[in-house]
Amino acid sequence: MKLNTKNIGNLGEDLSAKWFELKGYFILERNWRYKRSEVDIIASKENKLHFIEIKTRTNSNFGYPEESINQVKMNALKKAAVAYLELNTCWKEFQFDVLSVQLNKNKDHEFFLIEDVFF
């Protein structure tokens, strides 16, 4: 099966959810939407809520996956997070994280977590 951009993104999100679970996170939501904004993964760990943006690539021809996240995307993520927090008022601590996924054909996939992204 040839991977197109959507398939690559879906595969990256599936692998990421498993990766986070192995790291002790509890996945609360996947692809949570608020109007036109979406949060790829909302997870909790140690009483902290994590809004996670996943970026996946199959090569580095256009740079590292995390380099494709711009201010517009982060603003949309922030709007969705505010809406989620208004619906789920029990959370006192939260942060924004980015997981960069590099898919590799002949070796293990690479994961690079950037925690508590400030924007």
Backbone as CSV, one residue per row, in Angstrom:
resi,resn,N_x,N_y,N_z,CA_x,CA_y,CA_z,C_x,C_y,C_z
1,MET,0.843,-1.187,0.000,0.000,0.000,0.000,0.884,1.244,0.000
2,LYS,0.620,2.119,-0.943,1.352,3.372,-1.011,0.792,4.333,0.029
3,LEU,1.690,4.957,0.764,1.269,5.879,1.812,1.133,7.286,1.254
4,ASN,-0.056,7.867,1.379,-0.224,9.276,1.044,-0.139,10.073,2.341
5,THR,-0.247,11.365,2.250,-0.084,12.228,3.417,-1.058,11.866,4.535
6,LYS,-2.309,11.598,4.183,-3.307,11.239,5.198,-2.955,9.911,5.857
7,ASN,-2.579,8.917,5.060,-2.199,7.615,5.613,-0.973,7.725,6.511
8,ILE,-0.017,8.542,6.117,1.193,8.750,6.931,0.809,9.367,8.268
9,GLY,-0.047,10.380,8.221,-0.493,11.033,9.453,-1.249,10.083,10.366
10,ASN,-2.145,9.282,9.779,-2.907,8.319,10.580,-1.991,7.270,11.206
11,LEU,-1.038,6.762,10.434,-0.093,5.785,10.959,0.731,6.408,12.091
12,GLY,1.192,7.628,11.889,1.960,8.325,12.925,1.159,8.501,14.202
13,GLU,-0.117,8.838,14.076,-0.964,9.010,15.259,-1.222,7.679,15.965
14,ASP,-1.426,6.617,15.202,-1.623,5.288,15.808,-0.369,4.855,16.573
15,LEU,0.792,4.995,15.938,2.052,4.633,16.600,2.300,5.515,17.822
16,SER,1.951,6.788,17.716,2.151,7.727,18.818,1.299,7.373,20.027
17,ALA,0.054,7.010,19.785,-0.831,6.638,20.891,-0.242,5.443,21.645
18,LYS,0.234,4.461,20.916,0.863,3.294,21.554,2.127,3.702,22.301
19,TRP,2.927,4.588,21.713,4.174,5.053,22.320,3.868,5.762,23.651
20,PHE,2.864,6.641,23.631,2.496,7.352,24.860,2.002,6.387,25.931
21,GLU,1.196,5.420,25.554,0.709,4.437,26.534,1.870,3.670,27.163
22,LEU,2.864,3.315,26.361,4.047,2.624,26.901,4.831,3.511,27.864
23,LYS,4.713,4.815,27.702,5.400,5.780,28.566,4.559,6.157,29.790
24,GLY,3.412,5.513,29.972,2.610,5.756,31.163,1.508,6.790,31.020
25,TYR,1.225,7.234,29.822,0.136,8.184,29.592,-1.170,7.416,29.414
26,PHE,-2.267,8.061,29.798,-3.596,7.510,29.565,-4.240,8.359,28.467
27,ILE,-4.571,7.736,27.352,-5.160,8.458,26.226,-6.635,8.730,26.525
28,LEU,-6.998,9.993,26.580,-8.382,10.394,26.840,-9.155,10.614,25.544
29,GLU,-8.505,11.227,24.580,-9.153,11.568,23.310,-8.140,11.468,22.173
30,ARG,-8.649,11.104,21.016,-7.856,11.172,19.788,-8.647,11.970,18.769
31,ASN,-7.969,12.874,18.098,-8.583,13.719,17.067,-9.807,14.468,17.609
32,TRP,-9.620,15.090,18.777,-10.705,15.842,19.399,-10.874,17.161,18.663
33,ARG,-12.102,17.430,18.245,-12.368,18.615,17.427,-13.179,19.665,18.175
34,TYR,-12.816,20.909,17.879,-13.589,22.061,18.318,-13.653,23.003,17.120
35,LYS,-14.836,23.147,16.556,-15.028,23.942,15.338,-14.051,23.464,14.276
36,ARG,-13.129,24.299,13.847,-12.179,23.908,12.798,-10.833,23.456,13.355
37,SER,-10.710,23.426,14.640,-9.451,23.049,15.281,-9.518,21.600,15.754
38,GLU,-8.353,20.975,15.832,-8.287,19.590,16.262,-7.048,19.377,17.123
39,VAL,-7.210,18.554,18.149,-6.077,18.121,18.963,-5.858,16.651,18.627
40,ASP,-4.649,16.318,18.203,-4.368,14.940,17.786,-4.569,13.956,18.938
41,ILE,-3.959,14.245,20.069,-4.103,13.389,21.246,-4.256,14.260,22.484
42,ILE,-5.214,13.905,23.316,-5.334,14.487,24.651,-5.107,13.332,25.609
43,ALA,-4.120,13.482,26.466,-3.745,12.398,27.375,-3.482,12.955,28.762
44,SER,-3.461,12.058,29.733,-3.123,12.465,31.091,-1.974,11.604,31.597
45,LYS,-1.203,12.204,32.468,-0.130,11.501,33.160,0.159,12.265,34.436
46,GLU,0.145,11.540,35.541,0.461,12.132,36.848,-0.354,13.402,37.114
47,ASN,-1.653,13.311,36.914,-2.601,14.400,37.187,-2.381,15.650,36.343
48,LYS,-1.728,15.493,35.211,-1.540,16.620,34.296,-2.143,16.246,32.944
49,LEU,-2.832,17.203,32.351,-3.445,17.009,31.047,-2.453,17.459,29.963
50,HIS,-2.335,16.664,28.910,-1.411,16.955,27.817,-2.189,17.089,26.510
51,PHE,-2.047,18.246,25.871,-2.584,18.469,24.535,-1.414,18.242,23.576
52,ILE,-1.530,17.212,22.744,-0.372,16.759,21.974,-0.618,16.888,20.478
53,GLU,0.292,17.568,19.827,0.313,17.683,18.369,1.311,16.654,17.844
54,ILE,0.883,15.847,16.877,1.730,14.822,16.283,2.100,15.257,14.876
55,LYS,3.380,15.171,14.547,3.846,15.439,13.189,4.668,14.256,12.732
56,THR,4.324,13.721,11.568,4.953,12.506,11.061,5.531,12.747,9.675
57,ARG,6.698,12.179,9.438,7.357,12.248,8.133,7.980,10.894,7.804
58,THR,8.172,10.661,6.504,8.856,9.445,6.064,10.291,9.728,5.650
59,ASN,10.632,10.999,5.521,12.008,11.392,5.210,12.217,12.829,5.681
60,SER,13.437,13.276,5.599,13.743,14.634,6.070,13.983,15.613,4.920
61,ASN,13.456,15.313,3.740,13.647,16.195,2.579,13.115,17.605,2.831
62,PHE,12.083,17.705,3.643,11.484,19.009,3.934,11.711,19.421,5.380
63,GLY,12.740,18.857,6.004,13.069,19.186,7.379,12.484,18.174,8.345
64,TYR,12.720,18.412,9.614,12.198,17.537,10.653,10.700,17.765,10.819
65,PRO,9.970,16.749,11.240,8.512,16.903,11.354,8.091,18.095,12.208
66,GLU,8.756,18.275,13.343,8.344,19.349,14.263,8.543,20.746,13.685
67,GLU,9.372,20.853,12.655,9.617,22.164,12.050,8.426,22.665,11.243
68,SER,7.461,21.796,10.969,6.308,22.202,10.168,5.191,22.824,11.006
69,ILE,5.373,22.889,12.314,4.342,23.467,13.181,4.545,24.976,13.254
70,ASN,3.529,25.708,12.837,3.648,27.164,12.822,2.732,27.791,13.874
71,GLN,2.769,29.084,13.958,1.980,29.812,14.950,0.481,29.650,14.718
72,VAL,0.066,29.574,13.468,-1.354,29.389,13.165,-1.840,28.061,13.739
73,LYS,-1.060,26.998,13.562,-1.418,25.687,14.094,-1.457,25.717,15.617
74,MET,-0.496,26.353,16.247,-0.461,26.420,17.699,-1.629,27.242,18.240
75,ASN,-2.006,28.304,17.551,-3.169,29.091,17.982,-4.454,28.262,17.905
76,ALA,-4.582,27.454,16.847,-5.753,26.580,16.713,-5.763,25.535,17.820
77,LEU,-4.602,24.996,18.142,-4.488,24.023,19.222,-4.896,24.655,20.551
78,LYS,-4.470,25.888,20.751,-4.811,26.595,21.990,-6.322,26.825,22.093
79,LYS,-6.976,27.198,21.007,-8.426,27.402,21.024,-9.159,26.109,21.375
80,ALA,-8.720,25.021,20.773,-9.346,23.730,21.062,-9.119,23.342,22.518
81,ALA,-7.925,23.602,23.029,-7.611,23.272,24.423,-8.494,24.065,25.385
82,VAL,-8.691,25.332,25.113,-9.552,26.157,25.970,-10.970,25.587,25.981
83,ALA,-11.468,25.203,24.824,-12.810,24.623,24.744,-12.879,23.307,25.525
84,TYR,-11.857,22.491,25.400,-11.839,21.216,26.130,-11.825,21.456,27.635
85,LEU,-11.017,22.395,28.074,-10.923,22.700,29.505,-12.222,23.283,30.051
86,GLU,-12.960,24.019,29.235,-14.257,24.540,29.665,-15.258,23.407,29.872
87,LEU,-15.127,22.337,29.088,-16.018,21.183,29.220,-15.555,20.205,30.298
88,ASN,-14.287,20.252,30.612,-13.684,19.323,31.571,-12.948,20.131,32.635
89,THR,-13.698,20.665,33.555,-13.172,21.644,34.513,-12.344,21.045,35.644
90,CYS,-12.214,19.740,35.681,-11.472,19.102,36.781,-9.952,19.261,36.634
91,TRP,-9.486,19.645,35.463,-8.035,19.725,35.235,-7.476,21.056,35.691
92,LYS,-6.488,20.994,36.563,-5.839,22.206,37.068,-4.495,22.444,36.390
93,GLU,-3.841,21.370,35.982,-2.541,21.484,35.312,-2.652,20.909,33.912
94,PHE,-2.085,21.629,32.963,-2.063,21.144,31.587,-0.850,21.721,30.886
95,GLN,-0.518,21.083,29.769,0.586,21.593,28.963,0.389,21.152,27.519
96,PHE,1.138,21.796,26.640,1.123,21.472,25.225,2.432,20.767,24.885
97,ASP,2.323,19.645,24.177,3.485,18.871,23.777,3.433,18.626,22.276
98,VAL,4.601,18.356,21.714,4.707,17.994,20.298,5.483,16.689,20.220
99,LEU,4.941,15.735,19.463,5.678,14.504,19.213,6.000,14.431,17.731
100,SER,7.285,14.364,17.453,7.783,14.237,16.094,8.038,12.754,15.825
101,VAL,7.469,12.248,14.730,7.609,10.833,14.379,8.278,10.732,13.019
102,GLN,9.382,10.009,12.980,10.082,9.739,11.726,9.874,8.263,11.403
103,LEU,9.112,7.981,10.333,8.875,6.601,9.926,10.066,6.111,9.104
104,ASN,10.583,4.965,9.442,11.746,4.398,8.762,11.401,3.011,8.238
105,LYS,11.757,2.735,6.990,11.432,1.447,6.375,12.209,0.290,6.989
106,ASN,13.503,0.442,7.120,14.348,-0.685,7.489,14.882,-0.641,8.912
107,LYS,14.367,0.261,9.714,14.793,0.317,11.110,13.648,0.861,11.957
108,ASP,13.844,0.894,13.246,12.789,1.363,14.144,12.407,2.800,13.845
109,HIS,11.138,3.079,14.031,10.661,4.454,13.882,11.251,5.291,15.011
110,GLU,11.425,6.583,14.751,12.021,7.482,15.740,10.956,8.428,16.284
111,PHE,10.975,8.610,17.604,10.039,9.496,18.286,10.846,10.547,19.043
112,PHE,10.435,11.806,18.892,11.119,12.909,19.584,10.035,13.768,20.239
113,LEU,9.972,13.722,21.571,8.945,14.450,22.316,9.495,15.794,22.777
114,ILE,8.769,16.835,22.456,9.082,18.179,22.932,7.974,18.521,23.925
115,GLU,8.335,18.596,25.186,7.354,18.797,26.235,7.176,20.267,26.598
116,ASP,5.974,20.592,27.042,5.640,21.904,27.556,6.067,23.028,26.610
117,VAL,5.552,22.926,25.386,5.861,23.915,24.355,5.237,25.230,24.752
118,PHE,6.008,26.266,24.731,5.531,27.600,25.073,5.338,28.376,23.779
119,PHE,4.185,29.030,23.639,3.949,29.825,22.419,3.143,31.053,22.730
